[in-house]
Amino acid sequence: MAPIRVKNTNWGPFKYGASTVDFMYEGSRVGQAAIPKGKANFKSTKKINVNVTLSSTNLPNTSNLESSLSSGFINLTSQGELRGKVTVMFMFKKKKISQMNCTMAISNSTKEVQSLSCK
């Protein structure tokens, strides 16, 4: 389960379409999460919990996965994009794109995110 937050700093609701978030290890995709279409109200944050299954089957043989597993932490990056419209003053609609780019360290023993940094 991964918590995703859509922060809307606009003065109108942000309606966005369905999208996906890719999780990568050393540039290779190891998982994907589906984000359903939705709406974040003005000046608020929409909280979404999505299921993510990570798999190492797509990793090249040159991967450092074995040494990462023995260190106790796996470093992953995630990237996603939401496309939608903001309605300002209930009259004007403006197209907006929200992009996410995060780096996280996941503990092997507890399977929890230990550090998270997003841009």
C-alpha positions as CSV (number, residue, x, y, z in Angstrom):
1,M,0.0,0.0,0.0
2,A,1.5,3.4,-1.0
3,P,0.0,6.7,0.1
4,I,-0.3,9.3,-2.8
5,R,-1.2,12.9,-2.1
6,V,-2.5,15.3,-4.7
7,K,-2.0,18.8,-3.3
8,N,-4.1,21.5,-5.0
9,T,-2.8,25.0,-4.3
10,N,-5.3,26.6,-6.8
11,W,-8.4,28.6,-5.9
12,G,-10.7,26.1,-7.8
13,P,-11.1,22.3,-7.8
14,F,-8.6,20.2,-9.8
15,K,-10.3,17.4,-11.7
16,Y,-7.8,14.9,-13.1
17,G,-8.0,11.7,-15.2
18,A,-6.8,8.2,-14.4
19,S,-3.0,7.8,-14.5
20,T,-0.2,5.6,-13.3
21,V,2.9,5.9,-11.1
22,D,6.0,4.0,-12.1
23,F,8.5,2.7,-9.4
24,M,12.0,2.2,-10.6
25,Y,15.2,0.6,-9.3
26,E,18.4,1.9,-11.0
27,G,16.3,3.0,-14.0
28,S,14.4,-0.2,-14.5
29,R,10.7,-0.4,-13.7
30,V,10.0,-2.7,-10.8
31,G,6.4,-1.7,-10.1
32,Q,3.4,0.4,-11.2
33,A,0.4,1.8,-9.3
34,A,-2.9,2.9,-10.9
35,I,-4.4,6.2,-9.8
36,P,-8.1,6.5,-10.5
37,K,-9.6,9.7,-11.8
38,G,-10.7,12.1,-9.1
39,K,-11.0,15.6,-7.8
40,A,-8.9,17.6,-5.3
41,N,-10.9,20.5,-3.8
42,F,-9.5,24.0,-3.9
43,K,-6.7,24.7,-1.4
44,S,-6.7,21.1,-0.1
45,T,-4.9,17.8,-0.4
46,K,-6.5,14.6,-1.7
47,K,-5.3,11.4,-0.1
48,I,-5.2,8.3,-2.2
49,N,-4.0,4.8,-1.1
50,V,-2.9,2.6,-4.0
51,N,-1.6,-1.0,-4.1
52,V,1.9,-1.5,-5.5
53,T,3.5,-4.9,-6.2
54,L,7.3,-4.7,-6.7
55,S,9.0,-7.3,-8.8
56,S,12.7,-7.8,-9.7
57,T,12.0,-9.9,-12.9
58,N,12.7,-6.9,-15.2
59,L,16.0,-6.0,-13.7
60,P,19.2,-6.6,-15.8
61,N,21.8,-9.0,-14.5
62,T,24.2,-6.1,-13.8
63,S,21.8,-4.8,-11.1
64,N,23.1,-4.2,-7.6
65,L,20.0,-5.7,-6.0
66,E,21.8,-8.3,-4.0
67,S,24.1,-5.8,-2.3
68,S,21.1,-3.5,-1.7
69,L,19.2,-6.3,0.0
70,S,22.2,-7.1,2.2
71,S,22.6,-3.4,3.2
72,G,19.0,-3.4,4.6
73,F,17.6,-0.7,2.4
74,I,16.4,-0.5,-1.2
75,N,16.5,2.9,-2.9
76,L,13.7,3.4,-5.4
77,T,12.5,6.3,-7.5
78,S,8.9,7.0,-8.5
79,Q,7.5,9.1,-11.3
80,G,4.0,10.0,-12.2
81,E,1.9,12.7,-13.9
82,L,-1.7,13.8,-13.5
83,R,-3.5,15.7,-16.3
84,G,-6.6,17.7,-15.6
85,K,-8.4,21.0,-15.4
86,V,-8.8,23.6,-12.7
87,T,-12.1,25.5,-12.6
88,V,-11.5,29.0,-11.4
89,M,-14.5,31.1,-10.0
90,F,-16.9,28.4,-11.4
91,M,-16.4,29.9,-14.9
92,F,-13.0,29.5,-16.3
93,K,-11.3,26.1,-17.0
94,K,-7.6,25.9,-17.3
95,K,-5.6,22.7,-18.2
96,K,-3.0,21.7,-15.6
97,I,-0.4,19.0,-15.3
98,S,0.9,17.8,-12.0
99,Q,4.2,15.9,-12.0
100,M,5.7,13.8,-9.3
101,N,9.3,12.7,-9.0
102,C,10.3,11.1,-5.7
103,T,13.2,9.2,-4.2
104,M,12.7,6.8,-1.3
105,A,14.5,4.3,0.8
106,I,12.6,1.2,1.9
107,S,13.7,-1.0,4.8
108,N,13.9,-4.7,3.9
109,S,13.1,-5.9,7.4
110,T,10.0,-3.7,8.2
111,K,8.9,-3.1,4.5
112,E,8.3,0.5,5.3
113,V,9.5,3.8,3.8
114,Q,12.4,5.1,5.9
115,S,13.0,8.3,3.9
116,L,11.1,10.1,1.2
117,S,12.1,13.2,-0.9
118,C,9.8,14.5,-3.6
119,K,10.1,17.3,-6.2
